[in-house]
Amino acid sequence: MTARFLAGVLAAALALGVPASVSAAPRETAAPVPVERGSITWGTCTDDSMTSGGWECGTLTVPLDWDDLANPADAEISFGILRSTAPDRLGAFTFNPGGPGGAGLGLSAYVRGVLPDEISTRFDIVAWDPRGVGESTPHLRGCAPQPDFPPLPDTGPVDWEATVREYVDSVEPLRRECFETNADIAPYLGTYYVIRDLEALRIALGEERWTYWGMSYGTRIGLRYAREYPTRFRAFLLDGSVAPNETMLTRSGQTAYKYGHVNATFTAAMGEGMTAKYGRVVRALNERTVTIDGTTYTRWQIFPRVYGSLGNQARYPAVRKVIDDVYAALFGTGASARRLDRNLALLEEVDPDSQGYFIDFVNCADVHTWPTVDEVVDVVSTAARVSSMTGAMDALGRSTHCFGLTPGFAPRWTQLTRPLALPTPPIVIQSYGDPATAWIGGRQMSEYFTGAAFLSYTGTAHVSYMRTPSACINDRATRYLLTQSVPRSATCAYEPTPPPEP
């Protein structure tokens, strides 16, 4: 199993779980023309769906370093806007699809399509790529691919201490080299700068306030924007939320226990004996491989794809078919390798883009307390013991972002010590079995806003608003976005996603 494949699964879990928002290559441009900072250069949309959909596109020029305006380097923030013509227009609606590394422009048509008509017609919809992502600049350059994770045994125990140390030893010099190659860029990619770009975009568009939907990492953007500009959110959703005072160590520690909740929530939603069947498959594949029609499958071919897909409940039917096939092959009369391969292919996430170092630099600029190697070993070993082998690999990936960076590359945020009181508190939405961001992080996020509503969903969706059929979530959130009336907190029951129409 390669790190590239596993990283793709984990990246997809961290991002929206919708058709991939892979970062586009930088656009070819003519010789640069000096542009006033804070000004918009309007141009042609590069995405055909935006062009045909009536979007207008532009680039906002901002300082690379907001704290040193004497530094002549700039960043360019690419965005698109679909203007409302409604007489009762409510303002500008924007979103961030997560990551770090999710490109808003690539998901503009999707987000426009899932929003209720009363939202999409009464707001200008603004899509944008954060600096370093998609069509926005600057981009990292000259970085070697990140290394594969060390080979792991197909069955039996894993020497996690040796695995962790081998991986850290391999990634440290490459990450250090990437940072040094991009020393003029890498320190300026974190959320500290992203929220200032977002504020500059608001001002340049002449909007008084944003209505905002933050998904996954986008909830970190939402929290920090609200903290820095407390009057500039008209209303906002924090959906699939990170913890407000997350550290690299607590992110890793939550992963150690998270997959137990994922398993319990998913199998309970499936019913019909799935809890016992799923647990039996997990235990069996830790002890042996399974051969179907001459093809041998291991735990590493099954569970990373399963876990990487549970954040999108539309894939539940394919996950169930995979588990049923593997169970039949292990304990029943056999199964079809062709059918299993077909269903596994439905779960396979897109090949990861080359943003591994970008994610590293953003996360390590954003969060406190980088763990030591010994702490990573403890977290990963704990995840394998109390959660799953795939959970352990997830914890390894999440724990090691900052190895190879110097302590001087430090977060610029102080931790929150009291709730934020805003003119309109947010709604925080979180699934009990979210495989990307733990439920407890969303609960903590809701407690850091005075008067916030917390909507818990008893499924495994990562990002739930308009991506599940839950009227309990969708109706409350839509009404809030339209009226700014904060609902009561609620637990919302799992609702199956209807099958696609033939």
C-alpha positions in Angstrom: 0.0 0.0 0.0 1.5 3.3 -1.0 1.3 6.6 0.9 0.0 8.2 -2.3 -3.1 6.0 -2.3 -3.7 6.3 1.5 -3.1 10.1 1.3 -5.8 10.3 -1.4 -8.3 8.5 0.8 -7.5 10.7 3.8 -7.5 13.9 1.7 -10.9 13.0 0.4 -12.2 12.4 3.9 -10.8 15.8 4.9 -12.3 17.6 2.0 -15.9 17.6 0.9 -16.3 14.1 -0.4 -18.0 15.4 -3.6 -16.5 15.3 -7.1 -12.9 16.2 -6.6 -11.7 19.7 -6.2 -8.2 19.0 -7.4 -6.0 22.1 -7.5 -5.6 23.4 -11.0 -2.2 24.3 -12.4 -1.3 27.9 -12.4 -2.5 29.8 -15.4 -0.1 30.9 -18.1 0.1 34.7 -18.1 1.8 37.4 -20.0 4.5 39.6 -18.4 3.0 40.9 -15.2 1.6 44.4 -15.2 1.7 46.4 -11.9 -1.7 46.3 -10.2 -2.8 48.3 -7.2 -3.2 46.1 -4.2 -6.8 45.6 -3.2 -8.0 46.0 -6.8 -9.8 43.5 -9.0 -8.7 42.6 -12.5 -11.8 41.2 -14.3 -11.3 38.5 -16.9 -12.8 35.4 -18.4 -13.8 32.3 -16.3 -11.5 29.4 -17.1 -14.1 26.8 -16.0 -16.7 26.0 -18.7 -19.5 25.4 -16.2 -18.9 28.9 -14.8 -18.8 30.5 -18.2 -22.0 28.9 -19.3 -23.6 29.5 -15.9 -23.4 33.2 -16.0 -20.5 33.7 -13.6 -18.1 36.7 -13.7 -14.5 36.0 -12.8 -11.7 38.1 -11.6 -8.4 38.3 -9.6 -7.9 40.3 -6.5 -4.3 41.4 -5.8 -3.3 41.4 -2.2 0.0 41.6 -0.2 1.8 38.3 0.2 2.7 39.5 3.8 -0.1 41.4 5.4 2.2 42.4 8.3 4.9 43.9 6.1 3.4 46.0 3.4 6.8 47.1 2.3 7.4 43.6 1.0 6.6 44.1 -2.7 5.5 40.5 -3.2 1.8 40.0 -3.9 -0.7 37.1 -3.9 -3.5 36.9 -6.4 -6.8 35.5 -5.3 -9.0 34.1 -8.1 -12.7 34.3 -7.6 -16.0 34.1 -9.4 -19.3 35.7 -8.7 -22.8 34.7 -9.7 -25.0 37.8 -9.2 -28.5 37.7 -7.8 -31.2 39.6 -9.7 -33.8 39.2 -7.0 -35.4 42.4 -5.7 -35.1 41.0 -2.2 -31.4 40.2 -2.5 -29.8 39.5 0.9 -26.1 40.0 0.2 -23.1 37.8 -0.7 -22.8 34.1 0.1 -19.4 32.5 0.1 -18.0 29.2 1.1 -14.8 27.2 1.6 -14.9 23.4 0.8 -12.1 22.4 3.2 -8.7 20.8 2.8 -6.5 22.7 3.4 -6.2 22.8 -0.4 -9.9 22.7 -1.5 -10.5 25.0 -4.5 -13.7 26.9 -4.4 -13.8 27.7 -8.1 -13.8 24.0 -9.1 -16.8 23.4 -6.8 -18.8 26.5 -7.7 -21.2 24.7 -10.0 -21.7 21.9 -7.4 -22.3 24.2 -4.5 -24.7 26.4 -6.6 -26.5 23.2 -7.5 -27.0 21.9 -4.0 -28.1 25.1 -2.4 -31.8 25.7 -2.1 -33.3 28.0 -4.6 -34.2 30.6 -2.0 -30.5 30.8 -1.1 -28.9 30.7 -4.5 -31.3 33.2 -6.0 -31.3 35.8 -3.2 -27.6 36.0 -2.7 -24.6 36.7 -4.9 -22.7 33.4 -4.8 -18.9 34.1 -4.5 -16.5 31.2 -5.1 -12.7 31.7 -4.5 -9.5 29.8 -4.3 -7.3 30.5 -1.2 -3.8 31.6 -1.9 -1.6 28.7 -3.1 -4.7 26.7 -4.3 -6.2 26.2 -7.7 -6.0 29.4 -9.8 -4.7 31.6 -6.9 -1.1 32.3 -6.4 1.7 31.9 -5.3 2.2 28.1 -5.7 4.8 25.9 -4.2 7.5 24.9 -6.6 10.3 22.4 -6.9 9.2 20.0 -4.1 10.0 16.3 -4.4 7.0 13.9 -4.0 6.3 12.9 -0.4 7.6 9.4 0.4 5.5 6.3 0.7 4.6 4.9 4.1 6.8 2.0 5.0 5.6 -1.4 3.8 3.1 -3.0 6.3 2.4 -6.7 6.8 -0.7 -8.0 5.1 -1.8 -9.6 8.4 -1.0 -9.7 12.0 0.5 -7.1 14.3 2.4 -4.0 13.0 5.6 -2.7 14.6 4.2 0.9 14.9 7.2 2.3 16.6 9.5 1.2 13.7 6.9 2.4 11.1 6.6 5.8 12.7 10.3 6.4 13.0 11.1 5.1 9.5 8.4 7.4 8.0 9.5 10.4 10.0 13.2 9.8 8.9 12.1 9.7 5.3 9.8 12.7 5.2 11.8 15.1 7.3 14.5 16.0 4.8 12.1 16.3 1.9 9.8 18.6 3.8 12.7 20.7 5.0 14.0 20.9 1.4 10.5 21.9 0.1 10.3 24.6 2.7 13.7 26.0 2.0 13.1 26.0 -1.7 9.9 28.0 -1.0 11.1 30.1 1.9 9.7 33.2 0.2 6.2 31.6 0.0 5.7 28.9 2.5 5.5 31.1 5.7 2.6 33.0 4.1 0.1 30.2 3.3 -1.6 29.8 6.7 -5.1 30.8 7.7 -3.7 34.0 9.3 -3.2 35.3 5.8 -6.2 33.6 4.2 -8.8 35.4 6.4 -7.2 38.8 5.5 -7.5 37.9 1.8 -11.2 37.1 2.4 -11.7 40.4 4.2 -10.0 42.2 1.3 -12.3 40.4 -1.1 -15.3 41.6 0.8 -14.1 45.2 0.7 -13.2 45.0 -3.0 -16.7 43.7 -3.9 -18.3 46.4 -1.8 -20.2 44.0 0.5 -21.1 44.9 4.0 -21.0 41.3 5.4 -20.6 37.7 4.3 -23.0 34.9 4.7 -20.6 31.9 4.9 -20.6 28.1 4.7 -17.4 26.7 6.1 -16.8 23.0 5.5 -14.1 20.9 7.3 -11.0 23.1 7.3 -13.3 25.9 6.1 -14.6 25.9 9.7 -11.2 26.9 10.9 -11.3 29.8 8.4 -14.8 30.7 9.7 -13.7 30.7 13.3 -10.7 32.8 12.8 -12.4 35.2 10.5 -15.1 35.7 13.0 -12.6 36.2 15.8 -10.7 38.8 13.7 -13.7 40.5 12.1 -16.6 39.8 14.5 -19.1 42.1 12.7 -18.4 40.9 9.2 -20.4 37.6 9.2 -24.1 38.2 8.6 -24.7 34.4 9.3 -22.5 31.4 9.1 -22.5 27.6 9.1 -19.6 25.6 10.5 -20.1 22.2 9.0 -17.9 19.1 9.7 -16.1 21.2 12.2 -12.5 21.1 13.5 -12.0 21.8 17.2 -11.5 25.5 18.1 -8.3 25.1 20.1 -7.0 22.1 18.1 -3.3 21.3 18.3 -1.4 18.9 16.2 -1.3 16.6 19.2 -5.0 16.7 20.0 -5.9 16.3 16.3 -3.9 13.1 16.4 -5.3 11.9 19.7 -8.9 12.3 18.5 -8.0 10.2 15.5 -6.9 7.4 17.8 -10.5 7.0 19.1 -12.5 8.3 16.2 -12.9 5.2 14.1 -14.7 3.4 16.9 -17.4 6.0 16.6 -17.3 5.7 12.8 -17.8 1.9 12.9 -20.6 2.1 15.5 -22.5 4.9 13.7 -22.3 3.4 10.3 -23.2 -0.2 11.2 -26.1 1.1 13.4 -27.4 3.0 10.4 -27.2 -0.1 8.2 -29.0 -2.3 10.7 -29.8 -6.0 9.7 -26.8 -7.4 11.6 -24.2 -5.2 10.0 -22.5 -4.5 13.4 -21.7 -8.1 14.0 -20.8 -8.8 10.3 -18.6 -5.7 10.0 -16.7 -6.5 13.2 -16.2 -10.1 12.1 -14.7 -9.0 8.8 -12.4 -6.5 10.5 -11.1 -9.2 12.9 -10.7 -11.8 10.2 -8.7 -9.6 7.8 -6.3 -8.7 10.6 -5.6 -12.4 10.8 -5.6 -13.6 7.2 -6.1 -12.5 3.6 -9.0 -13.5 1.4 -8.7 -15.0 -2.1 -11.6 -14.6 -4.5 -11.4 -16.1 -8.0 -7.6 -16.3 -7.7 -7.2 -12.6 -6.6 -6.0 -12.0 -3.0 -7.2 -9.1 -1.0 -5.7 -7.7 2.2 -7.0 -5.4 4.9 -5.1 -2.5 3.2 -7.0 -3.0 0.0 -10.4 -3.0 1.7 -10.6 -0.7 4.7 -8.8 2.5 3.5 -11.4 2.7 0.7 -14.2 1.9 3.1 -13.2 4.5 5.6 -12.4 7.1 3.0 -16.0 6.8 1.6 -18.0 6.9 4.8 -18.0 10.6 4.9 -20.3 10.6 1.9 -23.3 8.6 2.8 -24.4 8.3 -0.9 -21.6 5.7 -1.0 -23.2 3.6 1.7 -24.7 1.1 -0.8 -21.3 0.4 -2.4 -19.7 0.1 1.1 -22.3 -2.4 2.1 -21.8 -4.5 -1.0 -18.0 -4.6 -0.4 -18.5 -5.8 3.2 -21.1 -8.4 2.1 -18.8 -9.7 -0.6 -15.8 -10.0 1.7 -17.9 -11.6 4.4 -19.2 -14.1 1.9 -15.7 -15.0 0.8 -14.4 -15.3 4.3 -17.3 -17.2 5.9 -19.8 -18.2 3.2 -20.0 -19.8 -0.2 -17.7 -17.4 -1.9 -18.0 -14.2 -3.9 -17.2 -12.7 -7.2 -13.8 -10.9 -7.6 -15.3 -9.0 -10.6 -18.2 -7.7 -8.5 -15.9 -6.8 -5.5 -13.5 -5.0 -7.8 -16.3 -3.1 -9.3 -17.7 -2.0 -5.9 -14.2 -1.2 -4.6 -13.7 1.0 -7.6 -16.8 3.0 -6.6 -15.1 3.7 -3.3 -11.7 4.6 -4.6 -11.0 8.3 -4.2 -9.2 10.4 -6.8 -5.5 10.1 -6.8 -4.2 12.8 -4.4 -2.9 16.0 -5.9 0.6 17.3 -5.1 -0.5 19.4 -2.2 0.9 17.3 0.6 3.5 20.0 1.6 0.9 22.7 1.2 -1.3 21.0 3.7 1.7 20.6 6.0 2.6 24.3 5.8 -0.9 25.5 6.5 -1.6 23.1 9.4 1.8 23.8 11.0 1.3 27.5 10.7 -2.1 27.3 12.2 -2.0 24.9 15.2 -0.1 24.7 18.5 1.9 21.9 20.0 3.8 19.8 17.5 4.1 16.3 18.8 7.4 14.4 19.4 8.2 11.1 17.7 7.5 9.3 21.0 4.0 11.0 21.2 3.2 10.0 17.6 4.2 6.4 18.4 1.9 6.4 21.4 -1.1 7.9 19.4 -0.7 5.5 16.5 -0.3 2.5 18.7 -3.4 3.5 20.7 -5.4 3.9 17.5 -4.4 0.5 16.3 -5.4 -1.0 19.7 -8.7 0.7 20.3 -9.9 1.7 16.9 -8.5 0.0 13.7 -5.4 -0.5 11.7 -6.7 2.1 9.2 -7.3 4.5 12.0 -3.7 4.0 13.0 -2.5 4.9 9.5 -4.8 8.0 9.6 -3.3 9.0 12.9 0.2 8.6 11.5 -0.6 10.9 8.6 -2.3 13.5 10.8 0.5 13.4 13.4 3.5 14.0 11.3 2.8 17.2 9.3 5.4 19.3 11.1 8.5 17.0 11.2 11.3 18.7 9.2 10.1 22.2 10.0 11.9 24.4 12.4 10.4 25.6 15.7 10.6 29.2 14.3 7.8 28.2 11.9 5.3 28.7 14.6 1.6 29.4 14.9 0.4 33.0 15.1 -2.7 32.3 17.2 -3.4 32.4 20.9 -5.9 29.9 22.2 -9.4 30.9 23.0 -10.1 31.2 26.7 -13.7 32.5 26.6 -16.7 32.2 24.2 -17.0 34.7 21.3 -20.1 36.9 21.4 -21.2 37.8 17.9 -24.2 39.8 16.5 -25.4 36.5 15.0 -24.0 33.3 16.4 -23.3 30.4 14.0 -24.9 27.0 13.5 -22.3 24.2 14.1 -23.2 20.9 12.3 -21.4 17.6 13.2 -22.0 13.9 12.6 -21.5 11.5 15.4 -19.5 9.2 13.1 -17.7 11.8 11.0 -14.5 10.0 9.8 -12.6 13.2 9.1 -13.3 15.6 12.1 -14.4 14.1 15.4 -17.8 14.9 16.8 -16.2 16.2 20.1 -14.4 18.9 18.1 -17.7 20.2 16.7 -19.2 20.2 20.2 -16.3 22.2 21.4 -16.6 24.6 18.5 -20.3 25.3 19.4 -19.3 26.0 23.0 -16.9 28.8 21.9 -19.7 30.9 20.5 -22.2 32.4 22.8 -25.7 31.4 21.7 -24.6 29.0 18.9 -26.8 26.2 17.8 -25.3 22.7 17.6 -26.9 20.2 15.3 -25.7 16.6 15.7 -26.4 14.1 13.0 -26.6 10.4 13.7 -24.7 9.4 10.6 -21.2 9.5 9.3 -21.5 12.4 6.8 -18.5 14.7 6.7 -20.4 18.0 5.9 -24.1 17.4 6.2 -26.0 20.5 5.1 -27.6 19.7 1.7 -25.4 16.6 1.4 -27.8 14.5 3.4 -31.6 14.4 3.1 -32.0 15.4 6.8 -34.8 18.0 7.0 -33.9 18.4 10.6 -30.5 19.9 9.4 -31.4 21.4 6.1 -34.6 23.2 7.0 -33.1 24.7 10.2 -29.9 25.8 8.4 -31.7 27.3 5.4 -34.1 29.2 7.6 -31.2 30.5 9.6 -29.3 31.7 6.5 -32.4 33.5 5.3 -33.6 35.1 8.5 -30.5 35.0 10.9 -32.8 33.4 13.4 -30.7 30.9 15.4 -32.5 27.6 16.0 -32.4 25.5 19.1 -29.7 22.8 19.3 -31.0 19.4 18.2 -30.0 15.8 17.5 -31.0 14.9 14.0 -31.8 11.3 13.1 -30.0 9.6 10.2 -31.8 9.7 6.9 -30.8 7.4 4.1 -29.8 9.0 0.8 -32.3 8.1 -1.9 -30.8 6.1 -4.8 -30.1 8.0 -8.0 -32.9 8.1 -10.5 -32.4 5.6 -13.3 
